[in-house]
Amino acid sequence: MLGLSTLGMLYLNAAMAASAKERNTRHVNAATSLVDEARDAVNLVKDVVGVHPSPSWQLRQLTERCGLRA
């Protein structure tokens, strides 16, 4: 299961990719695309798994959705 901290790494990766390049329009657009992809991935996982402050609640909710016993 992907945790929110793992998903946050998508944003970090996008930011690092953006800062590692020379700043010009093409690189900024490419970095923006990476950040947009990371945002979409985070939102998809949040929609599928659901978000709750307690990680144990997230795990319980996911196992129930998969038809498993928590």
Biopython code that builds the backbone (N, CA, C, O; Angstrom):
import numpy as np
from Bio.PDB.StructureBuilder import StructureBuilder

atoms = [
    (1, "MET", "N", (0.847, -1.175, 0.000)),
    (1, "MET", "CA", (0.000, 0.000, 0.000)),
    (1, "MET", "C", (0.892, 1.237, 0.000)),
    (1, "MET", "O", (1.879, 1.316, 0.731)),
    (2, "LEU", "N", (0.531, 2.165, -0.810)),
    (2, "LEU", "CA", (1.269, 3.420, -0.842)),
    (2, "LEU", "C", (0.806, 4.309, 0.295)),
    (2, "LEU", "O", (-0.389, 4.565, 0.444)),
    (3, "GLY", "N", (1.737, 4.772, 1.085)),
    (3, "GLY", "CA", (1.402, 5.714, 2.141)),
    (3, "GLY", "C", (1.474, 7.129, 1.615)),
    (3, "GLY", "O", (2.040, 7.388, 0.553)),
    (4, "LEU", "N", (0.897, 8.033, 2.366)),
    (4, "LEU", "CA", (0.933, 9.428, 1.929)),
    (4, "LEU", "C", (2.358, 9.953, 1.878)),
    (4, "LEU", "O", (2.668, 10.814, 1.054)),
    (5, "SER", "N", (3.240, 9.445, 2.755)),
    (5, "SER", "CA", (4.631, 9.898, 2.690)),
    (5, "SER", "C", (5.283, 9.415, 1.400)),
    (5, "SER", "O", (6.101, 10.122, 0.812)),
    (6, "THR", "N", (4.918, 8.202, 0.958)),
    (6, "THR", "CA", (5.432, 7.702, -0.316)),
    (6, "THR", "C", (4.928, 8.568, -1.457)),
    (6, "THR", "O", (5.682, 8.899, -2.372)),
    (7, "LEU", "N", (3.664, 8.931, -1.405)),
    (7, "LEU", "CA", (3.103, 9.786, -2.447)),
    (7, "LEU", "C", (3.748, 11.160, -2.430)),
    (7, "LEU", "O", (3.937, 11.779, -3.478)),
    (8, "GLY", "N", (4.085, 11.633, -1.245)),
    (8, "GLY", "CA", (4.782, 12.906, -1.142)),
    (8, "GLY", "C", (6.128, 12.874, -1.858)),
    (8, "GLY", "O", (6.618, 13.902, -2.326)),
    (9, "MET", "N", (6.717, 11.687, -1.938)),
    (9, "MET", "CA", (7.977, 11.545, -2.653)),
    (9, "MET", "C", (7.801, 11.834, -4.146)),
    (9, "MET", "O", (8.747, 12.256, -4.811)),
    (10, "LEU", "N", (6.594, 11.608, -4.673)),
    (10, "LEU", "CA", (6.343, 11.970, -6.069)),
    (10, "LEU", "C", (6.517, 13.469, -6.271)),
    (10, "LEU", "O", (7.106, 13.910, -7.258)),
    (11, "TYR", "N", (5.996, 14.252, -5.319)),
    (11, "TYR", "CA", (6.162, 15.704, -5.399)),
    (11, "TYR", "C", (7.632, 16.088, -5.260)),
    (11, "TYR", "O", (8.130, 16.951, -5.984)),
    (12, "LEU", "N", (8.318, 15.442, -4.328)),
    (12, "LEU", "CA", (9.730, 15.742, -4.124)),
    (12, "LEU", "C", (10.532, 15.416, -5.380)),
    (12, "LEU", "O", (11.403, 16.186, -5.785)),
    (13, "ASN", "N", (10.235, 14.280, -5.987)),
    (13, "ASN", "CA", (10.925, 13.891, -7.215)),
    (13, "ASN", "C", (10.685, 14.916, -8.320)),
    (13, "ASN", "O", (11.610, 15.282, -9.045)),
    (14, "ALA", "N", (9.458, 15.371, -8.444)),
    (14, "ALA", "CA", (9.141, 16.377, -9.461)),
    (14, "ALA", "C", (9.889, 17.673, -9.187)),
    (14, "ALA", "O", (10.405, 18.302, -10.111)),
    (15, "ALA", "N", (9.949, 18.072, -7.928)),
    (15, "ALA", "CA", (10.656, 19.306, -7.575)),
    (15, "ALA", "C", (12.153, 19.178, -7.844)),
    (15, "ALA", "O", (12.783, 20.114, -8.338)),
    (16, "MET", "N", (12.716, 18.018, -7.518)),
    (16, "MET", "CA", (14.144, 17.812, -7.770)),
    (16, "MET", "C", (14.436, 17.817, -9.268)),
    (16, "MET", "O", (15.445, 18.369, -9.708)),
    (17, "ALA", "N", (13.554, 17.204, -10.044)),
    (17, "ALA", "CA", (13.741, 17.207, -11.497)),
    (17, "ALA", "C", (13.688, 18.626, -12.039)),
    (17, "ALA", "O", (14.438, 18.983, -12.948)),
    (18, "ALA", "N", (12.802, 19.428, -11.478)),
    (18, "ALA", "CA", (12.669, 20.811, -11.938)),
    (18, "ALA", "C", (13.902, 21.632, -11.588)),
    (18, "ALA", "O", (14.351, 22.447, -12.393)),
    (19, "SER", "N", (14.453, 21.427, -10.396)),
    (19, "SER", "CA", (15.576, 22.252, -9.967)),
    (19, "SER", "C", (16.908, 21.799, -10.563)),
    (19, "SER", "O", (17.887, 22.544, -10.521)),
    (20, "ALA", "N", (16.953, 20.592, -11.115)),
    (20, "ALA", "CA", (18.203, 20.072, -11.660)),
    (20, "ALA", "C", (18.470, 20.560, -13.079)),
    (20, "ALA", "O", (19.558, 20.342, -13.612)),
    (21, "LYS", "N", (17.515, 21.201, -13.683)),
    (21, "LYS", "CA", (17.644, 21.626, -15.081)),
    (21, "LYS", "C", (17.870, 23.132, -15.176)),
    (21, "LYS", "O", (17.512, 23.899, -14.282)),
    (22, "GLU", "N", (18.473, 23.522, -16.287)),
    (22, "GLU", "CA", (18.593, 24.947, -16.587)),
    (22, "GLU", "C", (17.182, 25.513, -16.748)),
    (22, "GLU", "O", (16.310, 24.858, -17.320)),
    (23, "ARG", "N", (16.963, 26.708, -16.253)),
    (23, "ARG", "CA", (15.618, 27.275, -16.308)),
    (23, "ARG", "C", (15.360, 27.925, -17.664)),
    (23, "ARG", "O", (15.934, 28.959, -18.005)),
    (24, "ASN", "N", (14.489, 27.289, -18.411)),
    (24, "ASN", "CA", (13.982, 27.867, -19.643)),
    (24, "ASN", "C", (12.546, 27.370, -19.798)),
    (24, "ASN", "O", (12.095, 26.515, -19.036)),
    (25, "THR", "N", (11.850, 27.893, -20.763)),
    (25, "THR", "CA", (10.425, 27.585, -20.909)),
    (25, "THR", "C", (10.175, 26.094, -21.071)),
    (25, "THR", "O", (9.238, 25.558, -20.481)),
    (26, "ARG", "N", (10.990, 25.424, -21.852)),
    (26, "ARG", "CA", (10.792, 23.992, -22.101)),
    (26, "ARG", "C", (10.958, 23.183, -20.819)),
    (26, "ARG", "O", (10.156, 22.291, -20.543)),
    (27, "HIS", "N", (11.992, 23.485, -20.033)),
    (27, "HIS", "CA", (12.223, 22.754, -18.794)),
    (27, "HIS", "C", (11.155, 23.061, -17.745)),
    (27, "HIS", "O", (10.731, 22.169, -17.011)),
    (28, "VAL", "N", (10.728, 24.304, -17.675)),
    (28, "VAL", "CA", (9.670, 24.664, -16.720)),
    (28, "VAL", "C", (8.374, 23.944, -17.076)),
    (28, "VAL", "O", (7.679, 23.445, -16.191)),
    (29, "ASN", "N", (8.047, 23.887, -18.358)),
    (29, "ASN", "CA", (6.841, 23.168, -18.783)),
    (29, "ASN", "C", (6.944, 21.679, -18.473)),
    (29, "ASN", "O", (5.966, 21.064, -18.048)),
    (30, "ALA", "N", (8.124, 21.098, -18.682)),
    (30, "ALA", "CA", (8.320, 19.677, -18.374)),
    (30, "ALA", "C", (8.193, 19.427, -16.875)),
    (30, "ALA", "O", (7.591, 18.437, -16.459)),
    (31, "ALA", "N", (8.756, 20.319, -16.063)),
    (31, "ALA", "CA", (8.655, 20.172, -14.611)),
    (31, "ALA", "C", (7.209, 20.322, -14.151)),
    (31, "ALA", "O", (6.759, 19.595, -13.265)),
    (32, "THR", "N", (6.491, 21.251, -14.744)),
    (32, "THR", "CA", (5.078, 21.428, -14.411)),
    (32, "THR", "C", (4.297, 20.168, -14.735)),
    (32, "THR", "O", (3.401, 19.775, -13.987)),
    (33, "SER", "N", (4.631, 19.543, -15.833)),
    (33, "SER", "CA", (3.976, 18.293, -16.213)),
    (33, "SER", "C", (4.250, 17.202, -15.182)),
    (33, "SER", "O", (3.348, 16.437, -14.840)),
    (34, "LEU", "N", (5.488, 17.122, -14.681)),
    (34, "LEU", "CA", (5.822, 16.133, -13.651)),
    (34, "LEU", "C", (5.028, 16.374, -12.371)),
    (34, "LEU", "O", (4.518, 15.435, -11.762)),
    (35, "VAL", "N", (4.928, 17.631, -11.973)),
    (35, "VAL", "CA", (4.165, 17.956, -10.766)),
    (35, "VAL", "C", (2.687, 17.626, -10.972)),
    (35, "VAL", "O", (2.033, 17.118, -10.062)),
    (36, "ASP", "N", (2.164, 17.908, -12.151)),
    (36, "ASP", "CA", (0.766, 17.575, -12.445)),
    (36, "ASP", "C", (0.533, 16.067, -12.388)),
    (36, "ASP", "O", (-0.489, 15.620, -11.868)),
    (37, "GLU", "N", (1.473, 15.276, -12.920)),
    (37, "GLU", "CA", (1.351, 13.822, -12.859)),
    (37, "GLU", "C", (1.390, 13.340, -11.415)),
    (37, "GLU", "O", (0.629, 12.450, -11.037)),
    (38, "ALA", "N", (2.274, 13.923, -10.605)),
    (38, "ALA", "CA", (2.349, 13.547, -9.193)),
    (38, "ALA", "C", (1.043, 13.881, -8.488)),
    (38, "ALA", "O", (0.540, 13.083, -7.697)),
    (39, "ARG", "N", (0.492, 15.054, -8.769)),
    (39, "ARG", "CA", (-0.784, 15.444, -8.167)),
    (39, "ARG", "C", (-1.884, 14.463, -8.549)),
    (39, "ARG", "O", (-2.673, 14.047, -7.701)),
    (40, "ASP", "N", (-1.935, 14.095, -9.818)),
    (40, "ASP", "CA", (-2.959, 13.158, -10.274)),
    (40, "ASP", "C", (-2.816, 11.800, -9.597)),
    (40, "ASP", "O", (-3.814, 11.181, -9.229)),
    (41, "ALA", "N", (-1.576, 11.335, -9.430)),
    (41, "ALA", "CA", (-1.349, 10.049, -8.766)),
    (41, "ALA", "C", (-1.781, 10.111, -7.307)),
    (41, "ALA", "O", (-2.417, 9.182, -6.808)),
    (42, "VAL", "N", (-1.443, 11.194, -6.622)),
    (42, "VAL", "CA", (-1.846, 11.357, -5.222)),
    (42, "VAL", "C", (-3.364, 11.379, -5.114)),
    (42, "VAL", "O", (-3.932, 10.709, -4.252)),
    (43, "ASN", "N", (-4.020, 12.133, -5.971)),
    (43, "ASN", "CA", (-5.483, 12.216, -5.918)),
    (43, "ASN", "C", (-6.138, 10.881, -6.239)),
    (43, "ASN", "O", (-7.158, 10.537, -5.642)),
    (44, "LEU", "N", (-5.568, 10.125, -7.171)),
    (44, "LEU", "CA", (-6.123, 8.817, -7.507)),
    (44, "LEU", "C", (-6.046, 7.873, -6.314)),
    (44, "LEU", "O", (-7.023, 7.200, -5.986)),
    (45, "VAL", "N", (-4.894, 7.825, -5.672)),
    (45, "VAL", "CA", (-4.744, 6.942, -4.513)),
    (45, "VAL", "C", (-5.649, 7.399, -3.379)),
    (45, "VAL", "O", (-6.253, 6.568, -2.700)),
    (46, "LYS", "N", (-5.752, 8.699, -3.166)),
    (46, "LYS", "CA", (-6.645, 9.200, -2.120)),
    (46, "LYS", "C", (-8.084, 8.807, -2.407)),
    (46, "LYS", "O", (-8.824, 8.470, -1.483)),
    (47, "ASP", "N", (-8.498, 8.842, -3.675)),
    (47, "ASP", "CA", (-9.862, 8.462, -4.038)),
    (47, "ASP", "C", (-10.100, 6.974, -3.845)),
    (47, "ASP", "O", (-11.169, 6.572, -3.388)),
    (48, "VAL", "N", (-9.115, 6.150, -4.190)),
    (48, "VAL", "CA", (-9.274, 4.696, -4.097)),
    (48, "VAL", "C", (-9.196, 4.231, -2.650)),
    (48, "VAL", "O", (-10.041, 3.458, -2.200)),
    (49, "VAL", "N", (-8.196, 4.692, -1.927)),
    (49, "VAL", "CA", (-7.955, 4.223, -0.567)),
    (49, "VAL", "C", (-8.763, 5.017, 0.445)),
    (49, "VAL", "O", (-9.215, 4.469, 1.451)),
    (50, "GLY", "N", (-8.945, 6.286, 0.189)),
    (50, "GLY", "CA", (-9.564, 7.154, 1.177)),
    (50, "GLY", "C", (-8.483, 7.688, 2.104)),
    (50, "GLY", "O", (-7.433, 7.067, 2.269)),
    (51, "VAL", "N", (-8.735, 8.806, 2.686)),
    (51, "VAL", "CA", (-7.749, 9.425, 3.569)),
    (51, "VAL", "C", (-8.378, 9.649, 4.927)),
    (51, "VAL", "O", (-9.487, 10.171, 5.043)),
    (52, "HIS", "N", (-7.657, 9.249, 5.936)),
    (52, "HIS", "CA", (-8.088, 9.417, 7.319)),
    (52, "HIS", "C", (-6.825, 9.653, 8.130)),
    (52, "HIS", "O", (-5.771, 9.123, 7.778)),
    (53, "PRO", "N", (-6.895, 10.432, 9.206)),
    (53, "PRO", "CA", (-5.683, 10.740, 9.961)),
    (53, "PRO", "C", (-4.952, 9.511, 10.508)),
    (53, "PRO", "O", (-3.737, 9.558, 10.700)),
    (54, "SER", "N", (-5.663, 8.423, 10.761)),
    (54, "SER", "CA", (-5.052, 7.252, 11.362)),
    (54, "SER", "C", (-4.642, 6.243, 10.289)),
    (54, "SER", "O", (-5.495, 5.760, 9.544)),
    (55, "PRO", "N", (-3.346, 5.918, 10.198)),
    (55, "PRO", "CA", (-2.921, 4.927, 9.207)),
    (55, "PRO", "C", (-3.594, 3.571, 9.405)),
    (55, "PRO", "O", (-3.880, 2.881, 8.427)),
    (56, "SER", "N", (-3.854, 3.175, 10.656)),
    (56, "SER", "CA", (-4.507, 1.887, 10.889)),
    (56, "SER", "C", (-5.921, 1.905, 10.322)),
    (56, "SER", "O", (-6.405, 0.883, 9.836)),
    (57, "TRP", "N", (-6.584, 3.046, 10.378)),
    (57, "TRP", "CA", (-7.914, 3.161, 9.790)),
    (57, "TRP", "C", (-7.841, 3.005, 8.276)),
    (57, "TRP", "O", (-8.700, 2.354, 7.681)),
    (58, "GLN", "N", (-6.838, 3.586, 7.654)),
    (58, "GLN", "CA", (-6.670, 3.444, 6.206)),
    (58, "GLN", "C", (-6.469, 1.982, 5.833)),
    (58, "GLN", "O", (-7.057, 1.497, 4.866)),
    (59, "LEU", "N", (-5.644, 1.284, 6.594)),
    (59, "LEU", "CA", (-5.387, -0.118, 6.304)),
    (59, "LEU", "C", (-6.654, -0.940, 6.479)),
    (59, "LEU", "O", (-6.953, -1.800, 5.651)),
    (60, "ARG", "N", (-7.395, -0.687, 7.538)),
    (60, "ARG", "CA", (-8.648, -1.405, 7.777)),
    (60, "ARG", "C", (-9.629, -1.145, 6.638)),
    (60, "ARG", "O", (-10.268, -2.071, 6.139)),
    (61, "GLN", "N", (-9.745, 0.102, 6.232)),
    (61, "GLN", "CA", (-10.657, 0.469, 5.148)),
    (61, "GLN", "C", (-10.250, -0.209, 3.843)),
    (61, "GLN", "O", (-11.110, -0.681, 3.099)),
    (62, "LEU", "N", (-8.956, -0.264, 3.558)),
    (62, "LEU", "CA", (-8.479, -0.906, 2.336)),
    (62, "LEU", "C", (-8.750, -2.405, 2.365)),
    (62, "LEU", "O", (-9.188, -2.968, 1.362)),
    (63, "THR", "N", (-8.499, -3.060, 3.488)),
    (63, "THR", "CA", (-8.729, -4.503, 3.559)),
    (63, "THR", "C", (-10.204, -4.824, 3.399)),
    (63, "THR", "O", (-10.555, -5.826, 2.776)),
    (64, "GLU", "N", (-11.074, -3.987, 3.955)),
    (64, "GLU", "CA", (-12.511, -4.210, 3.791)),
    (64, "GLU", "C", (-12.921, -4.045, 2.332)),
    (64, "GLU", "O", (-13.744, -4.813, 1.834)),
    (65, "ARG", "N", (-12.365, -3.066, 1.646)),
    (65, "ARG", "CA", (-12.691, -2.862, 0.226)),
    (65, "ARG", "C", (-12.205, -4.025, -0.631)),
    (65, "ARG", "O", (-12.786, -4.320, -1.676)),
    (66, "CYS", "N", (-11.146, -4.680, -0.188)),
    (66, "CYS", "CA", (-10.614, -5.829, -0.932)),
    (66, "CYS", "C", (-11.309, -7.129, -0.533)),
    (66, "CYS", "O", (-10.990, -8.189, -1.071)),
    (67, "GLY", "N", (-12.254, -7.058, 0.402)),
    (67, "GLY", "CA", (-12.972, -8.249, 0.835)),
    (67, "GLY", "C", (-12.197, -9.096, 1.822)),
    (67, "GLY", "O", (-12.491, -10.281, 1.981)),
    (68, "LEU", "N", (-11.215, -8.515, 2.486)),
    (68, "LEU", "CA", (-10.414, -9.245, 3.465)),
    (68, "LEU", "C", (-10.866, -8.876, 4.867)),
    (68, "LEU", "O", (-11.570, -7.886, 5.065)),
    (69, "ARG", "N", (-10.458, -9.675, 5.827)),
    (69, "ARG", "CA", (-10.769, -9.344, 7.224)),
    (69, "ARG", "C", (-9.677, -8.460, 7.787)),
    (69, "ARG", "O", (-8.488, -8.702, 7.579)),
    (70, "ALA", "N", (-10.095, -7.444, 8.494)),
    (70, "ALA", "CA", (-9.122, -6.526, 9.098)),
    (70, "ALA", "C", (-8.666, -7.063, 10.430)),
    (70, "ALA", "O", (-7.845, -6.437, 11.100)),
]
sb = StructureBuilder()
sb.init_structure("model")
sb.init_model(0)
sb.init_chain("A")
sb.init_seg("    ")
for serial, (resi, resn, name, xyz) in enumerate(atoms, 1):
    if name == "N":
        sb.init_residue(resn, " ", resi, " ")
    sb.init_atom(name, np.array(xyz, "f"), 0.0, 1.0, " ", f" {name:<3s}", serial, name[0])
structure = sb.get_structure()
